[in-house]
Amino acid sequence: MLILAGVTIAAISGNNGILQNAARAKEETEQAQEDEENILNSYEDQINEYVGIDWDTVLTNAQKHPNQKTSTAIGVGTDGKPVNMDLWEYTLIEDETYALNSEETISAVEEENWSAARTGYLGAFIEDGKIEGTVPQFIKNATDDSFVPVTDMTYSFYNCTGLSEMPQIPETIENMCNTFSGCINLKESKKIPNSVKNLRSTFMNCTNLTTVFNVPNEVVDMSSTFYACSKLASVPNLPNSVEKFDWAFHNCSNLKTISNIPNNITTLQGTFSGCVNLVTVPEILSTRVTDMRETFSGCTNLNTIYNIPLSIEDMTLTFYNCSSLKAIPEIPSSVTNMRETFSGCSSVTGKITINANLSGAIVWEDKNDYYAILWNAATNPGCEIKLTGTCPVLQDIVTTTNRENITLE
């Protein structure tokens, strides 16, 4: 009996016993089910990529994510699958669509209280710096009759330093104000949907961003979009829908070229300031630009400017410290302020035609509107400047500069 009992116990609990075999069979079954599910998901993703997602069917059958514990909402991501809404802040905004952030952040941004804004994504970052799951494209909360599109990603990933791979952006998004601002490990952008109208500060301070996939065809606001993206070398063609462009590429120190400047721009304040590797820019053809304050300030390698728009009024610090700039286009009569416009342009030489209407009126810290236009300009050996034109204060400019190599023609 003892021998039989021992044999039985060994048969049940040994390395090749019934219990061990059952455990292995269970693990193998579970693994096979997981592998099969992954394969099916892969097939589904490929089908969706080529055929498109049947959103009516997806939203009709949508359920909460199985890991969701606290949120009352059902979220559907860009892949048509459930999103764990515990990982997201979300707020129903004025146009009855959803924003992916808290009500406090949305209110703070509307009041331009930028320091009070917070991140909308609450999850972790998994392998290769990806988010958990996907970004919600539709949300249905307990009070909603049906699914509501997500249109606003204001500050959704603000200062998410763990993010290194940009997630797919929902095709419903219109506002990406500061969406990835401060994401210092983000290296490249994916496609931004053409539904996006607002790219204000979207990639601000993304200091490792090197590649931009596209700029949406209907975007209007590009203020500070790539502010301080110091590794960005080039950008795609910019649509003429853009109206706001101030500080768009400020301190993009690796930017070497710009394909075009949109025709609807009215101000270029600080747009390319600090772009120390920018060599040339396309012709500025728009007759709408009136403000070029600090546009190319600190562009130390800029050597060519084709023309100055006939509509320009303010050229304060426009070419400040552009030490490689050699020739200066004609300054039109529309200009009324040229404070320090060519200050520090040490290589500039030749004739400068200034038809501006400068009056000498006090406009800034007790300085005249022609104050220090040519301070430290033409200081390299052999550089001489002869001023000509119809501006009423040309003699005052020469006298204020007080240099032998800067004279009236």
C-alpha positions in Angstrom: 0.0 0.0 0.0 2.8 2.4 0.9 4.6 1.6 -2.4 1.3 2.2 -4.3 0.7 5.5 -2.5 4.2 6.7 -3.3 3.8 5.9 -6.9 0.4 7.7 -7.0 1.9 10.8 -5.3 4.8 10.8 -7.7 2.4 10.5 -10.7 0.4 13.4 -9.4 3.1 15.8 -8.2 6.4 14.9 -9.9 8.1 16.9 -12.7 6.0 15.1 -15.2 3.1 14.6 -12.9 -0.5 15.2 -13.6 -0.5 18.6 -11.7 2.6 19.9 -13.5 1.3 18.8 -16.9 -2.1 20.4 -16.2 -0.4 23.6 -15.2 1.8 23.6 -18.3 -1.3 22.8 -20.5 -3.1 25.8 -18.9 -0.2 28.1 -19.5 0.2 26.9 -23.1 -3.6 27.3 -23.7 -3.5 30.9 -22.3 -0.4 31.8 -24.3 -2.0 30.3 -27.5 -5.2 32.4 -26.8 -3.1 35.5 -26.3 -1.1 34.8 -29.5 -4.3 34.2 -31.4 -5.8 37.5 -30.1 -2.6 39.4 -31.1 -2.7 37.9 -34.6 -6.4 38.8 -34.9 -5.8 42.3 -33.6 -2.9 42.7 -36.1 -5.2 41.6 -38.9 -7.9 44.0 -37.7 -5.4 46.9 -37.6 -4.2 46.1 -41.2 -7.8 45.9 -42.4 -8.7 49.2 -40.7 -5.6 50.8 -42.2 -6.6 49.9 -45.8 -10.4 49.9 -45.6 -11.0 52.4 -42.8 -12.8 52.0 -39.5 -16.6 51.6 -39.6 -17.2 54.1 -36.9 -21.0 53.6 -36.9 -20.5 49.9 -36.0 -17.7 50.6 -33.6 -19.6 53.2 -31.6 -22.8 51.1 -31.6 -21.0 48.3 -29.9 -18.5 50.2 -27.8 -18.0 49.2 -24.2 -15.8 50.4 -21.3 -12.2 49.4 -21.3 -11.9 46.2 -19.1 -9.2 47.9 -16.8 -11.3 51.0 -16.2 -12.3 51.4 -12.6 -13.3 55.0 -11.7 -14.4 56.9 -14.8 -18.0 56.8 -15.9 -17.2 57.5 -19.5 -16.8 55.1 -22.5 -13.9 56.1 -24.7 -13.0 54.9 -28.2 -9.5 55.5 -29.5 -8.0 56.3 -32.9 -7.9 52.5 -33.6 -11.6 52.0 -32.9 -10.9 50.1 -29.7 -11.8 51.0 -26.0 -9.7 53.5 -24.2 -9.1 53.4 -20.4 -10.6 56.7 -19.5 -9.1 56.5 -16.0 -5.9 57.7 -17.8 -7.4 60.9 -19.1 -8.8 64.2 -18.0 -11.8 65.2 -20.2 -14.1 68.2 -20.2 -17.2 69.0 -22.3 -16.5 72.5 -23.7 -18.7 75.3 -25.1 -19.2 73.8 -28.6 -20.5 70.5 -27.0 -17.4 68.5 -27.9 -14.7 67.1 -25.6 -11.3 68.5 -24.6 -8.7 66.2 -23.2 -7.9 68.1 -20.1 -9.5 69.3 -16.9 -12.0 72.1 -16.7 -9.5 74.1 -14.6 -6.9 73.9 -17.3 -9.3 74.8 -20.1 -10.5 77.8 -18.1 -6.9 78.9 -17.3 -5.9 78.8 -21.0 -9.0 80.8 -22.0 -8.0 83.4 -19.5 -4.4 83.2 -20.8 -3.2 82.1 -17.4 -0.7 79.7 -18.9 1.1 78.9 -15.6 -2.1 77.3 -14.2 -2.4 74.8 -17.1 -1.8 71.1 -16.4 -1.3 67.8 -18.3 -4.5 66.0 -19.5 -2.9 62.5 -19.9 -2.7 60.8 -16.5 -1.2 57.4 -17.6 2.4 56.1 -17.7 4.8 55.7 -20.6 5.5 52.2 -21.7 8.3 50.8 -23.9 9.9 53.2 -26.3 8.2 56.2 -24.6 4.7 55.4 -25.9 1.5 56.2 -24.1 -0.8 53.5 -22.7 -3.3 52.6 -25.3 -4.4 55.3 -27.8 -5.8 58.8 -27.7 -9.6 59.0 -27.3 -11.4 60.1 -30.5 -14.9 59.8 -29.2 -16.3 59.9 -25.6 -19.7 59.1 -24.2 -20.2 60.1 -20.6 -23.1 59.1 -18.3 -24.9 62.4 -19.2 -24.4 62.1 -23.0 -27.1 60.7 -25.3 -24.5 59.5 -27.8 -20.8 59.6 -28.5 -19.2 63.0 -28.7 -16.1 63.8 -30.8 -12.9 65.0 -29.1 -11.8 68.2 -30.8 -9.4 69.8 -28.3 -6.0 68.6 -27.0 -5.0 71.7 -25.2 -1.9 70.9 -23.0 -2.8 67.2 -23.1 0.9 66.1 -22.9 2.4 69.3 -21.4 5.8 68.6 -20.0 5.5 64.8 -20.5 9.3 64.2 -20.5 8.7 60.4 -20.7 7.0 60.7 -24.1 9.4 60.0 -27.0 6.9 58.6 -29.6 4.0 60.9 -30.6 0.7 59.0 -30.6 -1.7 59.1 -33.5 -3.8 62.3 -33.3 -7.6 61.8 -33.8 -9.0 63.0 -37.1 -11.6 65.1 -35.1 -9.0 67.4 -33.4 -9.1 71.1 -34.2 -7.1 72.6 -31.3 -3.6 71.5 -30.4 -2.5 74.5 -28.3 0.6 73.4 -26.3 -0.2 69.8 -26.8 3.4 68.6 -26.7 5.0 71.7 -25.1 8.0 70.7 -23.0 8.2 67.1 -24.3 11.9 67.2 -24.4 12.4 63.6 -25.6 10.0 63.7 -28.5 12.1 63.3 -31.7 9.6 63.4 -34.6 6.0 64.2 -35.3 3.5 61.9 -36.9 0.8 63.1 -39.3 -1.3 66.0 -37.9 -4.9 65.8 -39.2 -6.0 68.6 -41.6 -8.9 69.3 -39.2 -6.4 71.1 -36.9 -6.7 74.9 -37.0 -4.7 75.8 -33.9 -1.0 74.9 -33.5 -0.1 77.6 -31.0 3.0 76.5 -29.1 2.2 72.8 -30.0 5.9 71.7 -29.9 7.3 74.6 -27.8 10.6 73.6 -26.1 10.7 70.2 -27.7 14.4 70.4 -27.8 15.0 67.0 -29.4 12.5 67.4 -32.2 14.2 66.8 -35.5 11.5 66.0 -38.0 8.0 67.4 -38.7 5.8 65.2 -40.8 3.4 67.9 -42.0 1.7 71.2 -41.3 -2.1 70.9 -41.7 -3.7 72.6 -44.8 -6.2 74.7 -42.8 -4.1 75.7 -39.8 -4.6 79.4 -38.8 -2.5 79.9 -35.7 1.2 79.0 -35.7 2.3 81.3 -32.9 5.4 79.8 -31.2 4.6 76.4 -32.7 8.3 75.4 -32.8 9.6 77.8 -30.3 13.1 76.7 -29.1 13.0 73.4 -31.1 16.8 73.6 -31.3 17.4 70.4 -33.3 14.8 71.2 -36.0 16.6 71.6 -39.4 13.7 72.1 -41.8 9.9 72.1 -42.0 7.4 71.2 -44.7 5.6 73.7 -46.9 3.5 76.1 -44.9 -0.1 76.6 -46.0 -1.4 80.1 -46.9 -4.2 79.6 -44.3 -1.7 80.7 -41.6 -2.5 84.1 -40.1 -0.6 84.1 -36.8 3.1 83.4 -37.1 4.8 85.4 -34.3 7.8 83.6 -32.6 7.0 80.4 -34.7 10.7 79.4 -35.0 12.3 81.5 -32.3 15.6 79.9 -31.2 15.4 77.1 -33.7 19.2 77.2 -33.8 19.6 74.3 -36.3 17.0 75.6 -38.8 18.9 76.1 -42.1 16.1 76.8 -44.5 12.4 77.8 -44.7 10.4 76.7 -47.7 7.9 79.6 -47.8 6.2 82.3 -45.8 2.4 82.2 -45.9 0.7 85.0 -47.8 -1.9 85.8 -45.2 0.7 86.8 -42.5 0.3 90.3 -41.0 3.0 90.1 -38.3 6.3 88.4 -38.1 7.4 89.5 -34.6 10.3 87.3 -33.5 9.4 84.7 -36.1 13.0 83.6 -36.9 14.8 85.3 -34.1 17.8 83.3 -32.8 17.9 81.0 -35.8 21.7 81.2 -35.9 22.0 78.8 -38.8 19.4 80.3 -41.1 21.2 81.5 -44.3 18.5 82.6 -46.6 14.7 83.1 -46.5 12.2 83.2 -49.4 11.0 86.5 -50.8 8.4 88.1 -48.5 5.7 88.9 -51.0 2.7 89.5 -48.8 1.4 93.1 -48.8 -0.3 92.4 -45.5 2.8 92.3 -43.2 3.0 95.5 -41.1 5.1 94.2 -38.1 8.6 92.9 -38.4 9.9 93.5 -34.9 12.8 91.2 -34.1 11.9 89.0 -37.1 15.5 88.0 -37.8 17.2 89.2 -34.7 20.3 87.2 -33.9 20.4 85.3 -37.2 24.1 85.5 -37.3 24.5 83.5 -40.6 21.7 85.2 -42.5 23.3 86.7 -45.6 20.5 87.3 -48.1 17.3 89.3 -47.8 15.5 89.7 -51.1 13.0 92.5 -50.3 11.1 94.3 -47.6 7.3 94.3 -48.0 5.8 97.6 -49.0 3.3 97.4 -46.1 5.8 97.3 -43.3 5.4 99.9 -40.5 7.5 98.6 -37.6 11.1 97.4 -38.1 12.3 97.6 -34.5 15.4 95.2 -34.1 14.4 93.4 -37.3 18.0 92.5 -38.3 19.7 93.0 -34.9 23.1 91.3 -34.8 22.7 89.7 -38.3 26.5 89.9 -38.6 26.7 88.1 -41.9 24.2 90.2 -43.7 25.9 92.1 -46.5 23.2 93.9 -48.6 20.0 95.6 -47.4 16.9 96.0 -49.6 15.1 99.3 -50.0 13.2 100.4 -46.9 9.7 101.5 -48.0 7.9 104.7 -47.1 5.4 102.8 -45.0 8.0 102.3 -42.2 7.5 104.5 -39.2 9.9 102.8 -36.6 13.5 101.6 -37.2 14.9 101.5 -33.7 18.1 99.4 -33.9 17.0 97.8 -37.2 20.5 97.1 -38.4 22.4 97.3 -35.1 25.3 94.9 -35.0 25.2 94.1 -38.8 28.9 94.2 -38.9 29.3 93.0 -42.6 26.7 95.3 -44.2 28.1 97.5 -46.9 27.1 99.5 -50.0 24.1 101.8 -50.5 21.1 101.7 -48.3 17.9 103.4 -49.6 15.7 104.5 -46.7 12.3 105.9 -47.8 10.8 105.4 -44.3 8.8 108.2 -42.7 10.7 108.5 -39.5 10.0 111.5 -37.4 12.3 111.3 -34.5 9.4 111.1 -32.1 10.1 109.6 -28.7 8.6 106.1 -28.8 10.6 103.9 -26.5 12.4 104.6 -23.3 13.3 108.1 -24.3 14.9 106.9 -27.5 14.0 108.2 -31.0 12.4 106.0 -33.7 15.7 106.0 -35.6 17.8 105.5 -32.5 20.9 103.3 -33.1 19.7 102.1 -36.5 23.3 101.4 -37.5 24.9 101.0 -34.1 28.0 98.7 -34.6 27.0 98.2 -38.3 29.6 98.1 -41.0 32.5 97.6 -38.6 34.3 94.9 -40.6 37.3 96.1 -42.6 36.4 97.7 -45.9 32.7 98.1 -45.1 31.2 101.5 -46.0 27.6 102.6 -46.0 26.1 105.4 -48.1 22.6 106.4 -47.1 20.1 107.7 -49.7 16.3 108.0 -50.0 13.4 110.2 -49.0 13.4 109.7 -45.3 13.3 113.1 -43.5 15.9 112.2 -40.8 18.7 110.7 -42.9 21.2 113.3 -41.7 20.1 112.6 -38.1 20.8 108.9 -38.6 24.3 109.6 -39.8 25.0 112.1 -37.1 23.7 109.8 -34.4 25.8 106.9 -35.7 28.9 109.2 -35.8 31.1 107.1 -38.0 33.3 108.1 -40.8 32.4 105.2 -43.0 28.6 105.9 -42.8 27.7 108.9 -44.8 25.0 110.5 -47.0 25.3 109.9 -50.7 
